[in-house]
Amino acid sequence: MRIHKVVNRVYAGVTYYRWVVTIPPKRIRELGWANGQELEAVVRGSTLWIQPSVRPARQPRDRGVTMLEEEARRRTMGRRP
């Protein structure tokens, strides 16, 4: 395994970094983890424990259709050939 320091963004002359841990595919298969799975990290002393999150995965929020979108749809429906 390896840890990498990666530039996240540069804002107002300040560089912000994030850390990426590369886990070999063999270990991911052994754990039964999937791509995009939510994980949580716990620090105990000088050890970092990574485990599947117990919180349910976030679902995309249905924002509905705004009045402006509905009006635009109504106006363009009559213009289609």
C-alpha beads as a LAMMPS data file, in Angstrom:
LAMMPS data file: protein, C-alpha beads

81 atoms
80 bonds

1 atom types
1 bond types

-500.0 500.0 xlo xhi
-500.0 500.0 ylo yhi
-500.0 500.0 zlo zhi

Masses

1 110.0

Atoms # bond

1 1 1 0.000 0.000 0.000
2 1 1 1.085 3.537 -0.562
3 1 1 0.024 7.039 0.516
4 1 1 0.144 9.979 -1.912
5 1 1 -0.087 13.725 -1.336
6 1 1 -2.166 15.285 -4.131
7 1 1 -2.971 18.934 -4.846
8 1 1 -6.705 19.376 -4.268
9 1 1 -6.995 23.035 -5.300
10 1 1 -5.231 26.384 -5.233
11 1 1 -7.325 29.259 -3.922
12 1 1 -6.203 32.810 -3.180
13 1 1 -2.564 31.764 -3.432
14 1 1 -2.978 28.920 -0.899
15 1 1 -2.466 25.320 -2.019
16 1 1 -4.762 22.738 -0.427
17 1 1 -3.774 19.067 -0.405
18 1 1 -5.535 15.772 0.127
19 1 1 -4.090 12.361 0.844
20 1 1 -4.853 9.263 -1.216
21 1 1 -4.217 5.724 0.016
22 1 1 -3.793 3.148 -2.736
23 1 1 -5.129 -0.266 -1.756
24 1 1 -4.247 -3.230 -3.985
25 1 1 -7.182 -4.829 -5.858
26 1 1 -6.514 -8.162 -4.142
27 1 1 -7.200 -6.596 -0.726
28 1 1 -10.394 -4.915 -1.993
29 1 1 -11.672 -8.279 -3.264
30 1 1 -10.772 -9.965 0.040
31 1 1 -12.782 -7.335 1.908
32 1 1 -15.724 -7.561 -0.481
33 1 1 -15.718 -3.799 -1.002
34 1 1 -17.212 -2.223 -4.143
35 1 1 -16.320 0.827 -6.192
36 1 1 -17.952 3.948 -4.750
37 1 1 -18.801 2.292 -1.431
38 1 1 -19.002 4.693 1.509
39 1 1 -16.250 4.130 4.074
40 1 1 -15.518 5.669 7.449
41 1 1 -12.199 6.082 9.209
42 1 1 -11.446 5.872 12.940
43 1 1 -8.143 6.841 14.550
44 1 1 -7.128 4.768 17.587
45 1 1 -3.757 5.845 18.913
46 1 1 -1.436 5.818 15.899
47 1 1 -3.603 3.381 13.894
48 1 1 -6.135 4.270 11.194
49 1 1 -9.082 1.841 10.929
50 1 1 -11.079 1.965 7.687
51 1 1 -14.410 0.167 7.577
52 1 1 -17.651 0.227 5.606
53 1 1 -19.937 3.035 6.691
54 1 1 -22.931 2.103 8.816
55 1 1 -24.854 5.099 7.478
56 1 1 -27.096 4.401 4.491
57 1 1 -25.786 5.611 1.136
58 1 1 -26.994 9.040 0.060
59 1 1 -29.777 8.997 -2.486
60 1 1 -30.035 11.727 -5.115
61 1 1 -32.594 14.281 -4.022
62 1 1 -35.632 14.688 -6.252
63 1 1 -35.919 18.439 -6.598
64 1 1 -39.026 18.311 -8.744
65 1 1 -39.691 20.609 -11.662
66 1 1 -39.550 24.341 -11.090
67 1 1 -42.232 26.675 -12.426
68 1 1 -39.681 28.180 -14.850
69 1 1 -38.816 24.738 -16.257
70 1 1 -42.495 23.871 -16.604
71 1 1 -43.194 27.146 -18.431
72 1 1 -40.247 26.579 -20.805
73 1 1 -41.430 23.039 -21.502
74 1 1 -45.001 24.247 -22.187
75 1 1 -43.811 26.942 -24.607
76 1 1 -41.450 24.683 -26.550
77 1 1 -43.928 21.802 -26.916
78 1 1 -45.947 23.798 -29.453
79 1 1 -42.860 24.645 -31.542
80 1 1 -41.775 21.091 -32.272
81 1 1 -42.330 19.898 -35.869

Bonds

1 1 1 2
2 1 2 3
3 1 3 4
4 1 4 5
5 1 5 6
6 1 6 7
7 1 7 8
8 1 8 9
9 1 9 10
10 1 10 11
11 1 11 12
12 1 12 13
13 1 13 14
14 1 14 15
15 1 15 16
16 1 16 17
17 1 17 18
18 1 18 19
19 1 19 20
20 1 20 21
21 1 21 22
22 1 22 23
23 1 23 24
24 1 24 25
25 1 25 26
26 1 26 27
27 1 27 28
28 1 28 29
29 1 29 30
30 1 30 31
31 1 31 32
32 1 32 33
33 1 33 34
34 1 34 35
35 1 35 36
36 1 36 37
37 1 37 38
38 1 38 39
39 1 39 40
40 1 40 41
41 1 41 42
42 1 42 43
43 1 43 44
44 1 44 45
45 1 45 46
46 1 46 47
47 1 47 48
48 1 48 49
49 1 49 50
50 1 50 51
51 1 51 52
52 1 52 53
53 1 53 54
54 1 54 55
55 1 55 56
56 1 56 57
57 1 57 58
58 1 58 59
59 1 59 60
60 1 60 61
61 1 61 62
62 1 62 63
63 1 63 64
64 1 64 65
65 1 65 66
66 1 66 67
67 1 67 68
68 1 68 69
69 1 69 70
70 1 70 71
71 1 71 72
72 1 72 73
73 1 73 74
74 1 74 75
75 1 75 76
76 1 76 77
77 1 77 78
78 1 78 79
79 1 79 80
80 1 80 81
